[in-house]
Amino acid sequence: MLTGLTQRMSPVEKLQTKEKLSKLPMVGSATDATTSANFYPRLQNMLRSGDVLVAETGTCMLFMTPMLLPEGVGFQTQALWGSIGWATPATEGICMANKAGRTIVVTGDGSHQLTANEIGIMGRYGIKPIIFVLNNALYGVEIMVSELGHKYDDLQNWNYAQLPAAMGCRNWFCTKVSTVAELDAAIEKANTFDGACYIEVMIPASESQPVPIALQNHVYKANIPT
């Protein structure tokens, strides 16, 4: 069937665009608090050929998909089923398969809490991911897609940077950052460190709402039975 269809189709011209994509601008001074605006450009800037970037299912995926990746950088995410917590175990498998470069994952704290036990397995097998956990103390994507105000979207705030050691991971670089200067130092360390890295990045809770509140309220009200 596919052969027959292709024989009947006219050749498709390659789409061209006049718009040239560019890297996210670097913003933020050393003393500024870490935010999405200053985190994602630095994430983009640290990527190099051979890396595989893993985006958690959730609001961080919405920030990462528009990023312009360097040549030779892979990108893995999972949006079909909306399975929060996917990225941590996926990173484990990708890291085992990716022998040519680094595996870098960005996950939210809510998603990470669902599958964080895989950190111990990473330590067991000696793999070396670079893990960024964005800590805003709530299930951001759940708040975005469900009715606002559910108390179960609040999180118990873990000491994330201590998790690898608690799970028996040895010789990991682990740190918690809350300013641009601390983030820059952590990325510089991760870029040269011969081992796994686990970086907890503090971000405001309000930045888990990439969809405007007015639009969310419109969707919720449109689906509430009258």
Salt bridges, closest charged atoms under 4 A:
ASP51 OD2 - ARG102 NH2 2.76
ASP154 OD2 - LYS151 NZ 3.04
ASP184 OD1 - ARG42 NE 2.66
ASP194 OD1 - LYS128 NZ 3.10
